[in-house]
């Protein structure tokens, strides 16, 4: 059969399309971004007019996907792990409302924090919500799970989480496509109060969710994605979760492991397989990417006190990505460490692109802030966060989306004057507006710099939800229009920017400075596309 060479994220996008999806809702965030980008550029998605526009943030994405499910259609929401924190309110409650059309939440976790603030493991959210969690071990399973997850959601009546990690998201493998399923017809819930979580209704529906747990356990025990693979050597039993199964097989010739293995790619944890492994083996090694969810569960699971090894006892590293070498060491096999990197080789830290408008804004800001001393600039998450590094060393915080404005307000409330917030245009639309409203309501003495490069540049230049709206949003929230000021961040405007920063830092109230210049990478791509179209 013909195979398509797909990234894990592309396999999920194709699987969702082939599974009869009517809409994808997402906010860009590495390593999940390319799922939606693949669907946006897919001819079949265009032909069927599948919804595939970006949302303002992860919460609005998930809620909109839930609305499509309410109408009986199949929908997917995509985000990275920290994005699920933003969507958690809607997500947790949706396990109680249940679904009408199939609903998949695809979450891409980022162990080793390649582009994230933490390593959190989204499987814990799935366990907390008491819903099925699918964790593919390869790209084919990623495709199959995305295609079949809608049906699982409709069968169980709850959302299904599809959890991947960075390595599977951004590696390629051959994927065989299957039949394209038709989209659902528009169909309203049979219970008109299903999605109305008044306390009396919520209590009834919560009992229903609890009552489904036996079914979810049975589906997990019988799932084709979970396997008990017997082995001759019973001194050790191995539990492999998701991509960790590949890491195990890479350590054995012809991918044949001598120990019994339980491969887990659907949760809840398959109890029957785990009890058989416990009965057969002297001790157990758990291989999982992320937090020790399965390991913690198994420590209280077995009656005979079988020793459990993994991340908690130091057999495997507690942080960072799992890899085949870690697994080899845990199995007692020799690992070639390679030649140490000479000390003369220096790290190359990330830096702003040459010609980036953020540079000119930081240079002007630093000149003015030198008069007050350092430690006054609260930043957000975006390219501009690199302003924490040399040569600028301007910003002093980066915690979560939207926190720049609220932290600056808190510092000003504590007496730190002047206090400055730096936030990007897309992040402002994502989570900054409510913080700005707090600041306006109390007339906080802060200066907010909305560094507008007219795109979500850090994740590839997607369209910003705030494009063309920032001034009107700020004025609508209540910022004095005389203190909403726009400037083009260029070297030739340096003195004007310095003057503007000095004036607004002196203003006792909420002021907004908008340095606006298109992202240089986006501008280059746009010009290349124009040139390409002209040549054709």
BELCORTA-V431852 format. One line per field, one symbol per residue. ss: DSSP state (H for helix, E for strand, L for the rest). psi: psi as a letter, one per 20 degrees, with the letter a starting at -180 (. if undefined). A space follows every 50 residues. Layout:
# BELCORTA-V431852
ss=???
psi=???
This chain:
# BELCORTA-V431852
ss=LLLEEEEHHHHHHHHHHHLLEEEEEELLLLLLHHHHHHHHLLHHHHHHLL ELLELLLHHHHHHHHHHHHHLLLEEEEEEEHHHHHHHHHHHHHHHHHLLL LLEEEEEEELLLLLLLLLLLLLHHHHHHHLLLEELLLLHHHHHHHHHHHH HHHHHHLLLEEEEEEHHHHLLEEEELLLLLLLLLLLLLLLLLLLLLLLHH HHHHHHHHHHHLHHHHHHHHHHLLLLEEELLLEEEEEEEEELLHHHHHHL LLHHHLLLEEEEEELEELLLHHHHHHHHHHLLEEEEELLLLLHHHHHHHL LLLLLLEEELLLLLLLLLLLLLLHHHHHHHLLLLLLLLLLLLLLLLLLLL LLLLLLHHHHHHHHHHHHHLLLLLLLEEELLLHHHHHHLLLLLLLLLLLL LLHHHHHHHHHHHLLLLLEEEEEEHHHHHHHHHHHHHHHHHLLLLEEEEE EELLLEHHHLLELLLLLLLHHHHHHHHLLLHHHEEEELLLHHHHHHHHHH HHHHHHLLLLEEEEEELLLHHHHHHHHHHHHHHHHL
psi=qpqpoqqghhhggggggijkqiqpprppopkigighhghhjphhhghilp pkqqrhahghgghhhhhhghjirpqppqrrghhhhhjhgggghhhgharf qpppoppoqmqilhlrirjqoihhggggilrqppnqirhghggghhgihg hgghgijrqppoprrgghgkqqrpppqaqpqqqqqpoqqhoijgjnlqgh ghgghghgghiihgghgghghjpiipqooqqhojhpqppppcihhghghi jppjkopiqppopojpqrpoggghhggghhqhrpppoqobrlggggghhj hphjkpppqchhjihqqhrrqqrhggggghijqqpohrpqpqhhoqqnqq qqqpjphhghghggghhghhiirrkjppraoahihiihrqjglgqjqogr piigghhggghhhijopqppppqrgghghgjhghhhgggghjlqmqppon oojkrmhhjjkrppijpjigghgghhhjpphikoppqonqhijghhgggg ggghhipnapqppnooppphgggggghggggghhh.
